[in-house]
């Protein structure tokens, strides 16, 4: 269920003090697909997976018309005291994904 997955994601997030590139990528994707799907569909979302290609958020990569995720994450990682605006255009589960992304970005070096 969605609430259970939200709890699992929040628990994983609580253990991230300095997110890796792959963790930032996962949360960017979670935020992106949070606008499309209910979190209950992300049963395999797991930041501890060695191969992030096995996660549910990666299964829709072919649905992205122009995927510059690597450039976006590189830019985010290079920001020093920068500003990132996140447009909160939804509520509920979609908002949860956006807030998780914001938290990960705040914890990044």
N, C-alpha and C positions, 0 to 999 in steps of 0.2 A: 504494500500500500504506500501511497505518497508520503504520509506522515512518518512512517517507519523509515523510508529512504531519506527523508529530510533529516531525521535524527541520526542516521548513519553518516550522512555527509557532514553534518555539524560536528559529530564526534571525530571524524577524520580531520576536519579543519582545525579542531582544537589541538591536534598534535603537530601541526605545521607551524614551526617558528620562523623558518627562512625557506620559503617555497622554491622548489626546483623549477626549471624551465617546463618540464613535463607536467608538473602540478599546476602551474599557471595556465598552460595550454588546456588542461582538463577543465579548469574553472571558467575559462573564456568560452569553451564549448558548452559547458553546463548553462552558462548565461545565455548563449545563443539559442540553444535548443529548448531552454525553458520557455521561450516564446512559442514554441511549436508543440510541445508535448507535456504531458503530465509526468511528474517525477517518478510515478509508479512504474513507468515504462523503462526507467533507467536501472534495472535490477542489477546490472553488472558494473555500475559505477564504483570504481575502487582505485583510489590514488596509490595503493601499494602495489599495483600490478607492474611487473617489470616491462611488459609489452603493452603500452597504452592503446595499441591498435585493437585490443580485445574488448574494449569498453563499449557500452551501448552508445555513448555520445559520438564515437568514431564511426559507427556503422552508417551514419548519414553524411559522411564527408563528400560523397559523390553528388549530394543535393546542393552543395555550395557552388555557385556559379564561378566565383573568383575567390580562391582561398589563399589569403596572404597571412595566415595565422603565424607563420614563422617570423615574418617581418614585424607583425604587431607585437609579438612577445619579445622580440629583440629590442624593439623601441621601448617597450615598457620596462625591460630590465636595465636599459641605459639611462632612464630618467633619474635624475638626482633632484630631490625636492621639487619634482614636477607636479603637474595637476592633470588628473584624469577625470573627465566628466562621464558619468553613466546616466543615461536617460532612462528613468523608471517609467515605462509606458504601460505597465501591467501591475497586478497585485496577486496575492496568493503565492502559488508555487513559482511563478515567473519572477516575482519580487525576491523570493528566497534565493534563487540562483544569482540574481544581480547583487544581492547583499553579500553572498559568499564570495563572489568575484572581488567586490570592493575590499572585503576583509583580507583576502589573499594578497591583493595589491598593496594594502597597507603594511603587510608583514614582509613584503619582498625587500631585498637589500637596496 
